[in-house]
């Protein structure tokens, strides 16, 4: 009896193997073909209600520009903070996002296949920092000793905290870092489960508007954690022309934002919880007017990157050193002279 069943089971297993592999591939996103000659759906982090990407989403700007290359955009809903998106990149549910040096360093230390394709010169450095609860008694970075501070681990929040402590001469070990992504950190801060929060952009501004006490900003601590544009490495390897066109369009949008800030706020909703007004709108317009367009990485960017890497390595955030060669993608080498000229025009 067993002699007759074994071959049957073996044949059944062999027959099912391709089906199982196909299901597994579809579940992980591996079935998506990004090679030349195929239509590419470029998955981009949804921009919300403001900024160049919001205008592009409303107007279909990327789809118009990418159509001749056989590509189009799909907007993906994400949580705030690049470090909270790593699973989406790993499972091919996200292809490109804005970020900063710090979370990309953290991602590469975990072998997430992403690279920085473009860097933006510093602007809006007062939009991120460290805030304390009104009841914490914290009025300076030195007061953080013995306190609990929420940070998004191996990301901008943890960098901001470590940078601020080093600048103030406070040993990092004297502060309890509570690892929380932005959404959970906002709740912990609002309910007093942490004494302070190292945060950035919209969640940071909302917490400040709700009474959080700012004790440091990226500007005041001399942050080198610059804004960047990050792609999944497979996209850069297989469809560099699409990545270049995306960046070219983003450059034009950012130039428009710089010249006409009001057109880039409250893009979809003029009223409601996502819309800005009063002092917060005025502040956002000021920052929009400082916007700098993304450009290809330069040698000088390596020094800023090293500041982040060394701080993380020295505090045990990452276990191996990440170099500029690991993190910056040489898109230049992948483009035709015409594609490169279009991308570098005026930069």
LOMAR-545576 format. One record per residue (C-alpha): residue number from 0; residue in one letter; x, y, z. Coordinates in steps of 0.1 Angstrom, whole numbers, padded with zeros to 4 digits. Layout:
(atom NUM; A; (X; Y; Z))
...
***
This chain:
(atom 0; X; (0000; 0000; 0000))
(atom 1; X; (0027; 0025; 0009))
(atom 2; X; (0046; 0017; -0023))
(atom 3; X; (0017; 0028; -0044))
(atom 4; X; (0010; 0060; -0024))
(atom 5; X; (0045; 0075; -0024))
(atom 6; X; (0048; 0080; -0061))
(atom 7; X; (0013; 0096; -0061))
(atom 8; X; (0023; 0120; -0033))
(atom 9; X; (0055; 0129; -0051))
(atom 10; X; (0036; 0136; -0084))
(atom 11; X; (0011; 0157; -0065))
(atom 12; X; (0038; 0177; -0047))
(atom 13; X; (0055; 0183; -0080))
(atom 14; X; (0023; 0194; -0096))
(atom 15; X; (0015; 0218; -0068))
(atom 16; X; (0049; 0233; -0065))
(atom 17; X; (0045; 0259; -0093))
(atom 18; X; (0012; 0269; -0080))
(atom 19; X; (0025; 0274; -0045))
(atom 20; X; (0055; 0294; -0058))
(atom 21; X; (0031; 0316; -0078))
(atom 22; X; (0009; 0323; -0048))
(atom 23; X; (0039; 0331; -0026))
(atom 24; X; (0053; 0354; -0053))
(atom 25; X; (0019; 0372; -0056))
(atom 26; X; (0017; 0376; -0019))
(atom 27; X; (0051; 0392; -0016))
(atom 28; X; (0047; 0414; -0046))
(atom 29; X; (0074; 0394; -0064))
(atom 30; X; (0052; 0389; -0095))
(atom 31; X; (0055; 0425; -0105))
(atom 32; X; (0077; 0428; -0136))
(atom 33; X; (0097; 0461; -0136))
(atom 34; X; (0120; 0453; -0166))
(atom 35; X; (0123; 0474; -0197))
(atom 36; X; (0095; 0470; -0222))
(atom 37; X; (0069; 0463; -0195))
(atom 38; X; (0043; 0488; -0182))
(atom 39; X; (0055; 0500; -0148))
(atom 40; X; (0032; 0511; -0120))
(atom 41; X; (0054; 0533; -0099))
(atom 42; X; (0041; 0532; -0063))
(atom 43; X; (0045; 0565; -0046))
(atom 44; X; (0038; 0575; -0010))
(atom 45; X; (0005; 0595; -0009))
(atom 46; X; (0013; 0632; -0002))
(atom 47; X; (-0017; 0643; 0018))
(atom 48; X; (-0031; 0678; 0014))
(atom 49; X; (0001; 0698; 0007))
(atom 50; X; (0033; 0700; -0013))
(atom 51; X; (0045; 0692; -0048))
(atom 52; X; (0033; 0656; -0048))
(atom 53; X; (-0002; 0667; -0038))
(atom 54; X; (-0004; 0691; -0067))
(atom 55; X; (0010; 0664; -0090))
(atom 56; X; (-0017; 0639; -0078))
(atom 57; X; (-0045; 0664; -0083))
(atom 58; X; (-0033; 0674; -0118))
(atom 59; X; (-0021; 0639; -0130))
(atom 60; X; (0013; 0655; -0137))
(atom 61; X; (0034; 0623; -0132))
(atom 62; X; (0011; 0601; -0153))
(atom 63; X; (0014; 0626; -0182))
(atom 64; X; (0052; 0627; -0180))
(atom 65; X; (0057; 0590; -0175))
(atom 66; X; (0032; 0577; -0201))
(atom 67; X; (0058; 0579; -0230))
(atom 68; X; (0080; 0557; -0209))
(atom 69; X; (0053; 0531; -0204))
(atom 70; X; (0048; 0540; -0167))
(atom 71; X; (0022; 0555; -0145))
(atom 72; X; (0018; 0563; -0108))
(atom 73; X; (-0002; 0546; -0080))
(atom 74; X; (-0005; 0566; -0048))
(atom 75; X; (0000; 0544; -0017))
(atom 76; X; (-0014; 0554; 0018))
(atom 77; X; (0014; 0552; 0044))
(atom 78; X; (0020; 0562; 0080))
(atom 79; X; (0041; 0592; 0088))
(atom 80; X; (0079; 0586; 0088))
(atom 81; X; (0100; 0567; 0063))
(atom 82; X; (0112; 0542; 0089))
(atom 83; X; (0075; 0530; 0093))
(atom 84; X; (0074; 0522; 0056))
(atom 85; X; (0102; 0497; 0054))
(atom 86; X; (0078; 0467; 0052))
(atom 87; X; (0061; 0483; 0022))
(atom 88; X; (0094; 0486; 0004))
(atom 89; X; (0104; 0451; 0012))
(atom 90; X; (0071; 0437; -0002))
(atom 91; X; (0071; 0459; -0033))
(atom 92; X; (0041; 0478; -0022))
(atom 93; X; (0060; 0511; -0023))
(atom 94; X; (0087; 0522; -0048))
(atom 95; X; (0096; 0558; -0040))
(atom 96; X; (0092; 0583; -0011))
(atom 97; X; (0107; 0613; 0004))
(atom 98; X; (0129; 0607; 0035))
(atom 99; X; (0161; 0619; 0052))
(atom 100; X; (0195; 0604; 0056))
(atom 101; X; (0188; 0588; 0090))
(atom 102; X; (0160; 0564; 0083))
(atom 103; X; (0177; 0553; 0051))
(atom 104; X; (0209; 0545; 0070))
(atom 105; X; (0187; 0525; 0094))
(atom 106; X; (0170; 0507; 0065))
(atom 107; X; (0203; 0497; 0049))
(atom 108; X; (0216; 0484; 0082))
(atom 109; X; (0185; 0460; 0080))
(atom 110; X; (0192; 0451; 0044))
(atom 111; X; (0162; 0469; 0030))
(atom 112; X; (0169; 0473; -0008))
(atom 113; X; (0165; 0511; -0011))
(atom 114; X; (0189; 0538; -0023))
(atom 115; X; (0190; 0576; -0023))
(atom 116; X; (0187; 0590; -0058))
(atom 117; X; (0185; 0627; -0050))
(atom 118; X; (0193; 0651; -0022))
(atom 119; X; (0176; 0685; -0013))
(atom 120; X; (0197; 0713; 0002))
(atom 121; X; (0186; 0722; 0038))
(atom 122; X; (0154; 0741; 0043))
(atom 123; X; (0127; 0741; 0070))
(atom 124; X; (0151; 0730; 0097))
(atom 125; X; (0128; 0745; 0123))
(atom 126; X; (0100; 0721; 0114))
(atom 127; X; (0115; 0692; 0134))
(atom 128; X; (0129; 0689; 0169))
(atom 129; X; (0122; 0679; 0205))
(atom 130; X; (0091; 0688; 0224))
(atom 131; X; (0083; 0682; 0260))
(atom 132; X; (0049; 0678; 0277))
(atom 133; X; (0038; 0709; 0298))
(atom 134; X; (0037; 0688; 0329))
(atom 135; X; (0072; 0672; 0325))
(atom 136; X; (0092; 0701; 0339))
(atom 137; X; (0116; 0699; 0310))
(atom 138; X; (0128; 0733; 0297))
(atom 139; X; (0161; 0724; 0280))
(atom 140; X; (0179; 0694; 0265))
(atom 141; X; (0199; 0690; 0298))
(atom 142; X; (0166; 0684; 0316))
(atom 143; X; (0160; 0652; 0295))
(atom 144; X; (0184; 0633; 0318))
(atom 145; X; (0163; 0606; 0336))
(atom 146; X; (0133; 0612; 0313))
(atom 147; X; (0115; 0591; 0287))
(atom 148; X; (0117; 0603; 0252))
(atom 149; X; (0098; 0589; 0222))
(atom 150; X; (0118; 0584; 0190))
(atom 151; X; (0112; 0565; 0158))
(atom 152; X; (0140; 0540; 0160))
(atom 153; X; (0169; 0543; 0136))
(atom 154; X; (0152; 0573; 0120))
(atom 155; X; (0150; 0610; 0122))
(atom 156; X; (0136; 0611; 0157))
(atom 157; X; (0164; 0591; 0172))
(atom 158; X; (0190; 0611; 0152))
(atom 159; X; (0176; 0644; 0165))
(atom 160; X; (0176; 0632; 0201))
(atom 161; X; (0212; 0618; 0200))
(atom 162; X; (0225; 0649; 0182))
(atom 163; X; (0208; 0672; 0207))
(atom 164; X; (0222; 0652; 0237))
(atom 165; X; (0257; 0652; 0222))
(atom 166; X; (0256; 0689; 0216))
(atom 167; X; (0244; 0695; 0252))
(atom 168; X; (0270; 0672; 0267))
(atom 169; X; (0244; 0648; 0281))
(atom 170; X; (0253; 0611; 0279))
(atom 171; X; (0228; 0592; 0258))
(atom 172; X; (0226; 0565; 0284))
(atom 173; X; (0210; 0589; 0309))
(atom 174; X; (0179; 0592; 0287))
(atom 175; X; (0154; 0564; 0281))
(atom 176; X; (0147; 0562; 0244))
(atom 177; X; (0112; 0548; 0238))
(atom 178; X; (0110; 0533; 0203))
(atom 179; X; (0077; 0544; 0187))
(atom 180; X; (0067; 0553; 0152))
(atom 181; X; (0050; 0587; 0147))
(atom 182; X; (0014; 0576; 0151))
(atom 183; X; (0020; 0557; 0183))
(atom 184; X; (0044; 0584; 0196))
(atom 185; X; (0017; 0610; 0192))
(atom 186; X; (-0007; 0591; 0214))
(atom 187; X; (0020; 0584; 0240))
(atom 188; X; (0029; 0621; 0241))
(atom 189; X; (-0007; 0633; 0243))
(atom 190; X; (-0014; 0609; 0272))
(atom 191; X; (0018; 0616; 0292))
(atom 192; X; (0032; 0581; 0287))
(atom 193; X; (0065; 0598; 0276))
(atom 194; X; (0080; 0630; 0289))
(atom 195; X; (0092; 0643; 0255))
(atom 196; X; (0091; 0634; 0219))
(atom 197; X; (0118; 0638; 0191))
(atom 198; X; (0096; 0643; 0161))
(atom 199; X; (0093; 0659; 0127))
(atom 200; X; (0071; 0677; 0101))
(atom 201; X; (0032; 0675; 0105))
(atom 202; X; (0030; 0654; 0137))
(atom 203; X; (0056; 0677; 0153))
(atom 204; X; (0038; 0708; 0143))
(atom 205; X; (0005; 0695; 0155))
(atom 206; X; (0020; 0686; 0189))
(atom 207; X; (0035; 0720; 0192))
(atom 208; X; (0002; 0737; 0183))
(atom 209; X; (-0015; 0716; 0210))
(atom 210; X; (0008; 0729; 0237))
(atom 211; X; (0040; 0709; 0234))
(atom 212; X; (0071; 0728; 0247))
(atom 213; X; (0098; 0730; 0221))
(atom 214; X; (0133; 0726; 0237))
(atom 215; X; (0153; 0721; 0205))
(atom 216; X; (0149; 0722; 0168))
(atom 217; X; (0170; 0706; 0140))
(atom 218; X; (0182; 0741; 0133))
(atom 219; X; (0194; 0747; 0169))
(atom 220; X; (0213; 0714; 0171))
(atom 221; X; (0231; 0717; 0138))
(atom 222; X; (0214; 0687; 0122))
(atom 223; X; (0229; 0672; 0090))
(atom 224; X; (0200; 0649; 0084))
(atom 225; X; (0191; 0663; 0050))
(atom 226; X; (0159; 0656; 0030))
(atom 227; X; (0163; 0630; 0002))
(atom 228; X; (0143; 0611; -0024))
(atom 229; X; (0145; 0573; -0021))
(atom 230; X; (0137; 0546; -0046))
(atom 231; X; (0135; 0508; -0043))
(atom 232; X; (0169; 0497; -0058))
(atom 233; X; (0152; 0474; -0083))
(atom 234; X; (0135; 0504; -0099))
(atom 235; X; (0168; 0523; -0102))
(atom 236; X; (0185; 0492; -0117))
(atom 237; X; (0158; 0482; -0142))
(atom 238; X; (0140; 0515; -0150))
(atom 239; X; (0165; 0543; -0144))
(atom 240; X; (0148; 0565; -0171))
(atom 241; X; (0115; 0564; -0151))
(atom 242; X; (0133; 0574; -0119))
(atom 243; X; (0151; 0603; -0138))
(atom 244; X; (0118; 0615; -0153))
(atom 245; X; (0101; 0614; -0119))
(atom 246; X; (0129; 0635; -0104))
(atom 247; X; (0128; 0659; -0133))
(atom 248; X; (0091; 0665; -0128))
(atom 249; X; (0096; 0668; -0090))
(atom 250; X; (0123; 0695; -0097))
(atom 251; X; (0098; 0715; -0117))
(atom 252; X; (0071; 0712; -0091))
(atom 253; X; (0094; 0722; -0063))
(atom 254; X; (0105; 0753; -0083))
(atom 255; X; (0069; 0763; -0086))
(atom 256; X; (0063; 0757; -0049))
(atom 257; X; (0092; 0780; -0041))
(atom 258; X; (0078; 0808; -0064))
(atom 259; X; (0041; 0803; -0055))
(atom 260; X; (0038; 0788; -0020))
(atom 261; X; (0000; 0794; -0017))
(atom 262; X; (-0007; 0771; -0046))
(atom 263; X; (0009; 0742; -0027))
(atom 264; X; (-0011; 0743; 0006))
(atom 265; X; (-0046; 0730; 0012))
(atom 266; X; (-0045; 0714; -0023))
(atom 267; X; (-0075; 0691; -0019))
(atom 268; X; (-0092; 0705; 0012))
(atom 269; X; (-0095; 0741; 0022))
(atom 270; X; (-0113; 0733; 0054))
(atom 271; X; (-0114; 0704; 0079))
(atom 272; X; (-0087; 0686; 0099))
(atom 273; X; (-0062; 0684; 0071))
(atom 274; X; (-0064; 0720; 0061))
(atom 275; X; (-0041; 0747; 0076))
(atom 276; X; (-0051; 0782; 0086))
(atom 277; X; (-0038; 0811; 0107))
(atom 278; X; (-0003; 0809; 0121))
(atom 279; X; (0003; 0773; 0110))
(atom 280; X; (-0006; 0782; 0074))
(atom 281; X; (0016; 0813; 0075))
(atom 282; X; (0045; 0791; 0088))
(atom 283; X; (0039; 0765; 0061))
(atom 284; X; (0040; 0792; 0034))
(atom 285; X; (0073; 0805; 0047))
(atom 286; X; (0088; 0770; 0046))
(atom 287; X; (0074; 0764; 0011))
(atom 288; X; (0092; 0796; -0001))
(atom 289; X; (0125; 0781; 0012))
(atom 290; X; (0120; 0748; -0008))
(atom 291; X; (0149; 0735; -0027))
(atom 292; X; (0146; 0712; -0057))
(atom 293; X; (0161; 0676; -0055))
(atom 294; X; (0194; 0671; -0072))
(atom 295; X; (0218; 0643; -0078))
(atom 296; X; (0241; 0636; -0048))
(atom 297; X; (0274; 0655; -0046))
(atom 298; X; (0307; 0646; -0029))
(atom 299; X; (0299; 0672; -0002))
(atom 300; X; (0268; 0652; 0008))
(atom 301; X; (0290; 0624; 0020))
(atom 302; X; (0302; 0645; 0049))
(atom 303; X; (0266; 0652; 0061))
(atom 304; X; (0258; 0615; 0057))
(atom 305; X; (0289; 0606; 0077))
(atom 306; X; (0276; 0627; 0106))
(atom 307; X; (0244; 0606; 0107))
(atom 308; X; (0263; 0572; 0103))
(atom 309; X; (0289; 0580; 0129))
(atom 310; X; (0263; 0592; 0155))
(atom 311; X; (0242; 0560; 0149))
(atom 312; X; (0272; 0537; 0150))
(atom 313; X; (0286; 0553; 0181))
(atom 314; X; (0254; 0548; 0200))
(atom 315; X; (0247; 0513; 0189))
(atom 316; X; (0218; 0522; 0167))
(atom 317; X; (0234; 0503; 0137))
(atom 318; X; (0258; 0474; 0140))
(atom 319; X; (0277; 0480; 0108))
(atom 320; X; (0290; 0512; 0091))
(atom 321; X; (0271; 0524; 0061))
(atom 322; X; (0292; 0543; 0035))
(atom 323; X; (0282; 0568; 0008))
(atom 324; X; (0288; 0542; -0018))
(atom 325; X; (0262; 0520; 0000))
(atom 326; X; (0236; 0547; 0002))
(atom 327; X; (0239; 0570; -0028))
(atom 328; X; (0228; 0555; -0062))
(atom 329; X; (0248; 0565; -0092))
(atom 330; X; (0219; 0573; -0114))
(atom 331; X; (0242; 0593; -0136))
(atom 332; X; (0259; 0562; -0149))
(atom 333; X; (0225; 0547; -0160))
(atom 334; X; (0212; 0576; -0181))
(atom 335; X; (0217; 0586; -0217))
(atom 336; X; (0233; 0620; -0222))
(atom 337; X; (0199; 0636; -0231))
(atom 338; X; (0183; 0621; -0200))
(atom 339; X; (0211; 0633; -0178))
(atom 340; X; (0211; 0668; -0193))
(atom 341; X; (0173; 0671; -0187))
(atom 342; X; (0178; 0661; -0150))
(atom 343; X; (0207; 0684; -0144))
(atom 344; X; (0193; 0714; -0162))
(atom 345; X; (0196; 0744; -0139))
(atom 346; X; (0209; 0723; -0110))
***
